[in-house]
Amino acid sequence: MSPLLLAGKRIFIIEDNLANRAIMQLLLEQNGAEIWFERWGLDAIGRLKQFMPVHLVLLDLMFPGGVTGYDVFDRIKADIELQHLPVVAVSAGEPSVAIPKTREKGFSGFIAKPISFEKFPRQIAQVLDNEQVWVE
């Protein structure tokens, strides 16, 4: 695999678990991506706009304080500047429940945690090539 699989790509991660974010960030940066993140999802829209242009958003579905990834997704899609962005759910939620719901809402994919260290960068590259990725 080319170390520059994701060269020039700007990816925004919304993930409250620091270990999960660090793993995703490391794998993506090793493949050439530039990463920015928001930990809790609460100020995701403002931080996302600061990092523009963004090619992809990786979004956890479960946050503390009653906020869900679905709420954050709705905020992203309601914003005229951000609504075009592909959003992939990266979640430990039950895939049999989360995949149909994320598909219905318009996500560009779902990748179950724990992510595959080997496959994850390629899965992200597929989404950036306008393919949808649904991984249980």
Phi and psi restraints in degrees (value plus and minus 20) as a CYANA .aco file:
   2 SER   PHI     -86.1   -46.1
   2 SER   PSI     116.0   156.0
   3 PRO   PHI     -87.7   -47.7
   3 PRO   PSI     -31.2     8.8
   4 LEU   PHI    -129.8   -89.8
   4 LEU   PSI       9.3    49.3
   5 LEU   PHI     -72.1   -32.1
   5 LEU   PSI     -54.1   -14.1
   6 LEU   PHI    -136.3   -96.3
   6 LEU   PSI       3.2    43.2
   7 ALA   PHI     -76.1   -36.1
   7 ALA   PSI     114.3   154.3
   8 GLY   PHI      59.9    99.9
   8 GLY   PSI     -20.9    19.1
   9 LYS   PHI    -112.9   -72.9
   9 LYS   PSI     117.6   157.6
  10 ARG   PHI    -130.9   -90.9
  10 ARG   PSI      97.7   137.7
  11 ILE   PHI    -141.0  -101.0
  11 ILE   PSI     111.1   151.1
  12 PHE   PHI    -127.0   -87.0
  12 PHE   PSI     104.0   144.0
  13 ILE   PHI    -127.5   -87.5
  13 ILE   PSI     108.2   148.2
  14 ILE   PHI    -134.7   -94.7
  14 ILE   PSI      82.4   122.4
  15 GLU   PHI    -171.8  -131.8
  15 GLU   PSI     105.5   145.5
  16 ASP   PHI    -105.7   -65.7
  16 ASP   PSI     -41.1    -1.1
  17 ASN   PHI    -105.6   -65.6
  17 ASN   PSI      94.9   134.9
  18 LEU   PHI     -82.1   -42.1
  18 LEU   PSI     -58.2   -18.2
  19 ALA   PHI     -84.8   -44.8
  19 ALA   PSI     -64.1   -24.1
  20 ASN   PHI     -82.7   -42.7
  20 ASN   PSI     -63.6   -23.6
  21 ARG   PHI     -83.4   -43.4
  21 ARG   PSI     -63.0   -23.0
  22 ALA   PHI     -81.7   -41.7
  22 ALA   PSI     -60.2   -20.2
  23 ILE   PHI     -85.0   -45.0
  23 ILE   PSI     -68.2   -28.2
  24 MET   PHI     -81.3   -41.3
  24 MET   PSI     -65.7   -25.7
  25 GLN   PHI     -80.4   -40.4
  25 GLN   PSI     -66.4   -26.4
  26 LEU   PHI     -79.9   -39.9
  26 LEU   PSI     -68.6   -28.6
  27 LEU   PHI     -82.4   -42.4
  27 LEU   PSI     -59.7   -19.7
  28 LEU   PHI     -94.0   -54.0
  28 LEU   PSI     -62.2   -22.2
  29 GLU   PHI     -86.2   -46.2
  29 GLU   PSI     -55.8   -15.8
  30 GLN   PHI     -81.1   -41.1
  30 GLN   PSI     -42.9    -2.9
  31 ASN   PHI    -122.3   -82.3
  31 ASN   PSI      -5.2    34.8
  32 GLY   PHI      77.5   117.5
  32 GLY   PSI     -23.3    16.7
  33 ALA   PHI     -97.7   -57.7
  33 ALA   PSI     132.9   172.9
  34 GLU   PHI    -120.7   -80.7
  34 GLU   PSI     110.2   150.2
  35 ILE   PHI    -138.0   -98.0
  35 ILE   PSI     122.3   162.3
  36 TRP   PHI    -156.7  -116.7
  36 TRP   PSI     138.8   178.8
  37 PHE   PHI    -168.8  -128.8
  37 PHE   PSI     143.0   183.0
  38 GLU   PHI    -151.3  -111.3
  38 GLU   PSI     108.6   148.6
  39 ARG   PHI     -96.9   -56.9
  39 ARG   PSI     -64.6   -24.6
  40 TRP   PHI    -122.6   -82.6
  40 TRP   PSI     -32.9     7.1
  41 GLY   PHI      66.8   106.8
  41 GLY   PSI     -33.6     6.4
  42 LEU   PHI     -94.0   -54.0
  42 LEU   PSI     -55.7   -15.7
  43 ASP   PHI    -132.3   -92.3
  43 ASP   PSI       9.1    49.1
  44 ALA   PHI     -80.6   -40.6
  44 ALA   PSI     -58.9   -18.9
  45 ILE   PHI     -84.7   -44.7
  45 ILE   PSI     -67.6   -27.6
  46 GLY   PHI     -82.3   -42.3
  46 GLY   PSI     -65.0   -25.0
  47 ARG   PHI     -86.9   -46.9
  47 ARG   PSI     -59.6   -19.6
  48 LEU   PHI     -80.7   -40.7
  48 LEU   PSI     -63.3   -23.3
  49 LYS   PHI     -85.5   -45.5
  49 LYS   PSI     -53.1   -13.1
  50 GLN   PHI     -86.3   -46.3
  50 GLN   PSI     -47.4    -7.4
  51 PHE   PHI    -114.8   -74.8
  51 PHE   PSI     -21.1    18.9
  52 MET   PHI     -78.8   -38.8
  52 MET   PSI     127.9   167.9
  53 PRO   PHI     -97.8   -57.8
  53 PRO   PSI     123.8   163.8
  54 VAL   PHI    -136.7   -96.7
  54 VAL   PSI     118.4   158.4
  55 HIS   PHI    -115.7   -75.7
  55 HIS   PSI     -44.7    -4.7
  56 LEU   PHI    -180.9  -140.9
  56 LEU   PSI     124.7   164.7
  57 VAL   PHI    -135.2   -95.2
  57 VAL   PSI     109.3   149.3
  58 LEU   PHI    -124.6   -84.6
  58 LEU   PSI     104.3   144.3
  59 LEU   PHI    -149.8  -109.8
  59 LEU   PSI      99.3   139.3
  60 ASP   PHI     -86.6   -46.6
  60 ASP   PSI     137.4   177.4
  61 LEU   PHI    -123.1   -83.1
  61 LEU   PSI     -35.3     4.7
  62 MET   PHI    -143.0  -103.0
  62 MET   PSI     101.5   141.5
  63 PHE   PHI    -147.8  -107.8
  63 PHE   PSI     140.0   180.0
  64 PRO   PHI     -89.6   -49.6
  64 PRO   PSI     142.1   182.1
  65 GLY   PHI      57.3    97.3
  65 GLY   PSI      -2.1    37.9
  66 GLY   PHI      62.0   102.0
  66 GLY   PSI     -19.9    20.1
  67 VAL   PHI    -102.8   -62.8
  67 VAL   PSI     116.9   156.9
  68 THR   PHI    -136.0   -96.0
  68 THR   PSI     141.6   181.6
  69 GLY   PHI     -81.2   -41.2
  69 GLY   PSI     -49.2    -9.2
  70 TYR   PHI     -85.6   -45.6
  70 TYR   PSI     -58.2   -18.2
  71 ASP   PHI     -82.3   -42.3
  71 ASP   PSI     -66.0   -26.0
  72 VAL   PHI     -83.7   -43.7
  72 VAL   PSI     -62.7   -22.7
  73 PHE   PHI     -76.7   -36.7
  73 PHE   PSI     -65.9   -25.9
  74 ASP   PHI     -80.9   -40.9
  74 ASP   PSI     -58.5   -18.5
  75 ARG   PHI     -86.5   -46.5
  75 ARG   PSI     -61.0   -21.0
  76 ILE   PHI     -82.6   -42.6
  76 ILE   PSI     -68.9   -28.9
  77 LYS   PHI     -91.1   -51.1
  77 LYS   PSI     -39.4     0.6
  78 ALA   PHI    -103.6   -63.6
  78 ALA   PSI     -31.4     8.6
  79 ASP   PHI    -114.5   -74.5
  79 ASP   PSI     102.5   142.5
  80 ILE   PHI     -77.9   -37.9
  80 ILE   PSI     -53.6   -13.6
  81 GLU   PHI     -95.4   -55.4
  81 GLU   PSI     -41.5    -1.5
  82 LEU   PHI    -134.5   -94.5
  82 LEU   PSI     -33.6     6.4
  83 GLN   PHI     -81.4   -41.4
  83 GLN   PSI     -39.9     0.1
  84 HIS   PHI     -99.4   -59.4
  84 HIS   PSI     -33.5     6.5
  85 LEU   PHI     -90.5   -50.5
  85 LEU   PSI     114.9   154.9
  86 PRO   PHI     -92.7   -52.7
  86 PRO   PSI     118.5   158.5
  87 VAL   PHI    -145.1  -105.1
  87 VAL   PSI     106.8   146.8
  88 VAL   PHI    -133.8   -93.8
  88 VAL   PSI     108.0   148.0
  89 ALA   PHI     -97.6   -57.6
  89 ALA   PSI     112.2   152.2
  90 VAL   PHI    -143.6  -103.6
  90 VAL   PSI      86.0   126.0
  91 SER   PHI    -167.0  -127.0
  91 SER   PSI     132.3   172.3
  92 ALA   PHI    -110.9   -70.9
  92 ALA   PSI     -15.9    24.1
  93 GLY   PHI     -83.4   -43.4
  93 GLY   PSI     137.5   177.5
  94 GLU   PHI     -81.3   -41.3
  94 GLU   PSI      94.5   134.5
  95 PRO   PHI     -77.2   -37.2
  95 PRO   PSI     -54.4   -14.4
  96 SER   PHI     -85.7   -45.7
  96 SER   PSI     -42.6    -2.6
  97 VAL   PHI    -115.1   -75.1
  97 VAL   PSI     -66.2   -26.2
  98 ALA   PHI     -91.6   -51.6
  98 ALA   PSI     -58.8   -18.8
  99 ILE   PHI     -82.2   -42.2
  99 ILE   PSI     -69.9   -29.9
 100 PRO   PHI     -81.2   -41.2
 100 PRO   PSI     -57.3   -17.3
 101 LYS   PHI     -89.4   -49.4
 101 LYS   PSI     -62.4   -22.4
 102 THR   PHI     -88.4   -48.4
 102 THR   PSI     -57.7   -17.7
 103 ARG   PHI     -80.3   -40.3
 103 ARG   PSI     -67.4   -27.4
 104 GLU   PHI     -81.9   -41.9
 104 GLU   PSI     -58.9   -18.9
 105 LYS   PHI     -94.2   -54.2
 105 LYS   PSI     -41.2    -1.2
 106 GLY   PHI      87.6   127.6
 106 GLY   PSI      -4.8    35.2
 107 PHE   PHI     -81.1   -41.1
 107 PHE   PSI     137.5   177.5
 108 SER   PHI    -110.7   -70.7
 108 SER   PSI     -20.9    19.1
 109 GLY   PHI     147.9   187.9
 109 GLY   PSI     153.4   193.4
 110 PHE   PHI    -162.5  -122.5
 110 PHE   PSI     109.0   149.0
 111 ILE   PHI    -144.8  -104.8
 111 ILE   PSI     100.2   140.2
 112 ALA   PHI     -95.3   -55.3
 112 ALA   PSI     123.9   163.9
 113 LYS   PHI    -109.7   -69.7
 113 LYS   PSI     127.2   167.2
 114 PRO   PHI     -91.6   -51.6
 114 PRO   PSI     121.8   161.8
 115 ILE   PHI     -93.4   -53.4
 115 ILE   PSI     137.0   177.0
 116 SER   PHI    -105.8   -65.8
 116 SER   PSI      98.4   138.4
 117 PHE   PHI     -78.0   -38.0
 117 PHE   PSI     -57.3   -17.3
 118 GLU   PHI     -94.6   -54.6
 118 GLU   PSI     -62.3   -22.3
 119 LYS   PHI    -109.0   -69.0
 119 LYS   PSI     -46.2    -6.2
 120 PHE   PHI     -73.6   -33.6
 120 PHE   PSI     -70.8   -30.8
 121 PRO   PHI     -79.7   -39.7
 121 PRO   PSI     -57.1   -17.1
 122 ARG   PHI     -88.8   -48.8
 122 ARG   PSI     -57.8   -17.8
 123 GLN   PHI     -82.5   -42.5
 123 GLN   PSI     -60.5   -20.5
 124 ILE   PHI     -87.2   -47.2
 124 ILE   PSI     -61.3   -21.3
 125 ALA   PHI     -80.1   -40.1
 125 ALA   PSI     -58.3   -18.3
 126 GLN   PHI     -81.2   -41.2
 126 GLN   PSI     -65.3   -25.3
 127 VAL   PHI     -83.0   -43.0
 127 VAL   PSI     -60.3   -20.3
 128 LEU   PHI     -86.6   -46.6
 128 LEU   PSI     -39.8     0.2
 129 ASP   PHI    -112.2   -72.2
 129 ASP   PSI       0.4    40.4
 130 ASN   PHI      47.8    87.8
 130 ASN   PSI       5.5    45.5
 131 GLU   PHI    -121.4   -81.4
 131 GLU   PSI     129.8   169.8
 132 GLN   PHI    -112.6   -72.6
 132 GLN   PSI     128.3   168.3
 133 VAL   PHI    -149.6  -109.6
 133 VAL   PSI     103.7   143.7
 134 TRP   PHI    -147.0  -107.0
 134 TRP   PSI      82.5   122.5
 135 VAL   PHI    -140.7  -100.7
 135 VAL   PSI      99.2   139.2
